[in-house]
Amino acid sequence: MGRKRVPGLALRGGIWHIDKVVFGQRIRQSTGANRLEEAERTLARVMEQVRQVQVYGVRTARLFEQAAAKFVLENQHKRSLRDDVSRLKGLMPWIGHVPLDKLHMGVLQPWIEDRRSVQIAVGTINQGLQIVRRILNLAASEWMDDQGLTWILAPPKIKLQPDRHKRQPYPLNWDEQERLFHELPSICVTWPCLPSTPAAVIPRSAACGGNGRSLCQQWPLRSS
């Protein structure tokens, strides 16, 4: 007779998943293991974490993949969510299994080096780092467990990569401004207080209201 399987584990798609109530808390997550023995060790570790929280008020160790899933669920309204999901998918093989409190720049470095090795732009790499930083900040400030504890005590410092090839802002000269304004749609009218500036360039609130008074006085108008 084979060894009896520990209750709370289910095999789905070749991977063992946890589905168990521990101390009144429903635990449903992947073990990431295809071997029963390894899955049982993961289940035992998760059960001990829940016990530590209930008895001693210790924070539950959560993986980055759990935090990423929460971020996606909470940001369904974002227009850029599809881009965020794409970036997170690229990060999952590298840091999805990493506990949030163990995640730092050293853990991210292999991903950064891999992106550089395939000529990914620094700006694109930084977009991935920014979403990691955002998730960690939320985990340290807004996301609470049932005990009123934040998911992590404090966020690690996620430093963006220097982009030495980033194009610098280019201020238009007066002739270039004139050509730009000439190409704008006819709906763009001129503000009375800014004779040479179309309405599309400066909102009414900025041009003529509140702090706009100083703008109307200081805008560098070219004399005719």
C-alpha positions as CSV (number, residue, x, y, z in Angstrom):
1,M,0.0,0.0,0.0
2,G,1.3,3.5,-0.9
3,R,2.0,6.2,1.6
4,K,-1.1,8.2,2.7
5,R,-1.2,11.6,1.2
6,V,-1.4,14.6,3.6
7,P,-4.8,16.3,3.4
8,G,-4.9,19.7,1.8
9,L,-2.9,19.0,-1.3
10,A,-4.3,18.6,-4.8
11,L,-2.4,17.8,-8.0
12,R,-3.4,20.1,-10.9
13,G,-1.5,20.3,-14.2
14,G,1.4,18.3,-12.8
15,I,1.9,20.7,-9.9
16,W,0.7,20.2,-6.3
17,H,-1.5,23.0,-4.9
18,I,-2.5,23.8,-1.3
19,D,-6.2,24.0,-0.4
20,K,-6.5,23.8,3.3
21,V,-8.1,25.6,6.3
22,V,-5.5,26.4,9.0
23,F,-6.5,28.1,12.2
24,G,-9.7,29.2,10.5
25,Q,-7.8,30.7,7.5
26,R,-8.3,29.3,4.0
27,I,-5.0,28.7,2.3
28,R,-5.1,28.3,-1.5
29,Q,-1.8,28.6,-3.4
30,S,0.6,26.6,-5.5
31,T,3.5,24.8,-3.9
32,G,5.5,25.1,-7.2
33,A,6.4,21.4,-6.8
34,N,5.7,18.4,-8.9
35,R,6.9,15.9,-6.3
36,L,4.6,15.0,-3.4
37,E,7.4,15.0,-0.8
38,E,8.5,18.5,-1.7
39,A,4.8,19.7,-1.7
40,E,4.3,18.3,1.8
41,R,7.3,20.2,3.1
42,T,5.9,23.4,1.6
43,L,2.5,22.7,3.1
44,A,4.1,22.1,6.5
45,R,6.0,25.4,6.2
46,V,2.9,27.4,5.3
47,M,1.0,25.8,8.2
48,E,3.7,26.8,10.6
49,Q,3.7,30.4,9.3
50,V,0.0,30.6,9.9
51,R,0.5,29.3,13.4
52,Q,3.2,31.9,14.1
53,V,0.9,34.6,13.0
54,Q,-2.0,33.4,15.1
55,V,0.0,32.7,18.2
56,Y,2.8,35.2,18.1
57,G,1.7,37.9,15.7
58,V,4.5,37.1,13.3
59,R,4.1,38.3,9.7
60,T,3.2,35.7,7.1
61,A,5.9,35.3,4.5
62,R,4.4,36.1,1.1
63,L,5.9,35.5,-2.3
64,F,6.3,38.2,-4.9
65,E,3.9,36.3,-7.2
66,Q,1.2,36.7,-4.5
67,A,1.8,40.4,-4.3
68,A,1.8,40.7,-8.1
69,A,-1.6,38.9,-8.3
70,K,-3.0,41.3,-5.6
71,F,-1.7,44.3,-7.5
72,V,-3.3,43.2,-10.7
73,L,-6.7,42.5,-9.1
74,E,-6.7,45.9,-7.4
75,N,-5.8,47.8,-10.6
76,Q,-8.3,46.5,-13.1
77,H,-9.2,50.1,-13.8
78,K,-5.8,51.1,-15.0
79,R,-5.4,51.8,-18.7
80,S,-1.8,50.6,-18.5
81,L,-2.7,47.4,-16.7
82,R,-1.9,45.3,-19.8
83,D,1.6,46.7,-19.9
84,D,2.0,46.1,-16.2
85,V,0.9,42.5,-16.6
86,S,3.3,42.0,-19.4
87,R,6.2,43.3,-17.3
88,L,5.2,41.1,-14.4
89,K,5.1,38.0,-16.5
90,G,8.7,38.7,-17.6
91,L,9.7,39.0,-13.9
92,M,7.9,36.0,-12.6
93,P,10.5,33.3,-13.6
94,W,13.2,35.4,-11.8
95,I,11.5,36.6,-8.6
96,G,8.0,35.2,-8.5
97,H,9.1,32.6,-5.9
98,V,11.0,35.1,-3.7
99,P,9.5,36.1,-0.4
100,L,8.8,39.8,-0.3
101,D,11.0,40.4,2.7
102,K,13.9,38.7,0.9
103,L,13.6,40.8,-2.3
104,H,16.2,43.4,-2.9
105,M,18.5,44.7,-5.7
106,G,20.9,41.8,-5.3
107,V,18.0,39.4,-6.1
108,L,17.0,41.5,-9.1
109,Q,20.5,41.8,-10.5
110,P,20.4,38.5,-12.5
111,W,17.2,39.7,-14.2
112,I,18.8,43.1,-15.0
113,E,21.9,41.5,-16.5
114,D,19.8,39.1,-18.6
115,R,17.8,42.0,-20.0
116,R,21.0,43.9,-20.8
117,S,22.5,40.8,-22.5
118,V,19.6,40.8,-25.1
119,Q,19.9,44.6,-25.7
120,I,16.8,45.6,-23.8
121,A,16.7,49.4,-23.4
122,V,17.5,50.8,-20.0
123,G,14.2,52.6,-20.0
124,T,12.3,49.3,-20.4
125,I,14.4,47.7,-17.6
126,N,13.5,50.6,-15.4
127,Q,9.8,50.2,-16.1
128,G,10.1,46.7,-14.7
129,L,12.0,47.9,-11.6
130,Q,9.4,50.7,-11.1
131,I,6.5,48.2,-10.9
132,V,8.5,46.0,-8.4
133,R,9.2,49.1,-6.3
134,R,5.5,50.1,-6.4
135,I,4.4,46.6,-5.3
136,L,6.9,46.6,-2.4
137,N,5.8,50.0,-1.3
138,L,2.2,48.9,-1.2
139,A,3.2,45.8,0.7
140,A,4.9,48.0,3.3
141,S,2.3,50.7,3.7
142,E,-1.2,49.7,2.6
143,W,-1.6,46.0,2.4
144,M,-2.6,44.5,5.8
145,D,-3.2,41.0,7.0
146,D,-5.9,39.8,9.4
147,Q,-3.7,40.8,12.4
148,G,-3.4,44.4,11.2
149,L,0.2,44.0,10.1
150,T,1.6,45.2,6.8
151,W,2.8,42.5,4.5
152,I,6.4,43.6,5.0
153,L,7.9,45.8,7.7
154,A,9.7,48.2,5.3
155,P,10.3,48.3,1.5
156,P,13.8,47.7,0.2
157,K,15.4,50.4,-1.9
158,I,14.9,49.6,-5.6
159,K,17.3,51.8,-7.5
160,L,16.7,52.5,-11.2
161,Q,19.4,52.0,-13.7
162,P,21.2,55.1,-15.1
163,D,20.1,55.8,-18.6
164,R,23.0,57.6,-20.3
165,H,21.4,57.3,-23.7
166,K,18.1,58.9,-22.8
167,R,17.2,61.8,-25.1
168,Q,17.4,65.1,-23.4
169,P,14.5,67.6,-23.6
170,Y,14.8,69.9,-26.5
171,P,13.3,73.4,-26.0
172,L,11.7,74.9,-29.2
173,N,12.9,78.2,-30.4
174,W,10.5,80.9,-31.5
175,D,10.4,79.9,-35.1
176,E,9.8,76.2,-34.2
177,Q,7.0,77.3,-31.9
178,E,5.4,79.2,-34.7
179,R,5.5,76.2,-37.0
180,L,4.1,73.9,-34.3
181,F,1.2,76.3,-33.5
182,H,0.5,76.6,-37.3
183,E,0.0,72.8,-37.5
184,L,-2.4,72.6,-34.5
185,P,-6.1,72.0,-35.2
186,S,-8.2,75.1,-35.6
187,I,-10.0,74.3,-32.3
188,C,-6.9,75.6,-30.6
189,V,-7.6,79.3,-30.0
190,T,-5.4,82.0,-28.5
191,W,-5.8,83.0,-24.9
192,P,-6.4,86.8,-24.5
193,C,-3.7,86.9,-21.7
194,L,-1.2,84.9,-23.8
195,P,-1.5,86.3,-27.3
196,S,1.1,84.0,-28.9
197,T,0.1,80.8,-27.0
198,P,-2.7,78.4,-28.2
199,A,-5.2,77.2,-25.6
200,A,-4.2,73.6,-26.2
201,V,-0.7,74.3,-24.8
202,I,-1.8,75.7,-21.4
203,P,-5.1,74.8,-19.6
204,R,-7.4,77.6,-18.6
205,S,-6.8,76.8,-14.9
206,A,-3.1,77.2,-15.4
207,A,-3.2,80.2,-17.7
208,C,-5.8,82.5,-16.2
209,G,-6.8,81.2,-12.8
210,G,-5.1,80.8,-9.4
211,N,-1.4,80.6,-9.9
212,G,-2.0,81.5,-13.5
213,R,-1.8,85.2,-12.6
214,S,1.9,85.0,-12.2
215,L,2.1,82.9,-15.4
216,C,0.2,85.6,-17.3
217,Q,2.6,88.2,-16.0
218,Q,5.8,86.2,-16.6
219,W,5.2,84.3,-19.8
220,P,8.0,85.4,-22.2
221,L,6.1,87.0,-25.1
222,R,8.1,87.9,-28.2
223,S,7.7,91.5,-29.2
224,S,6.5,92.0,-32.7
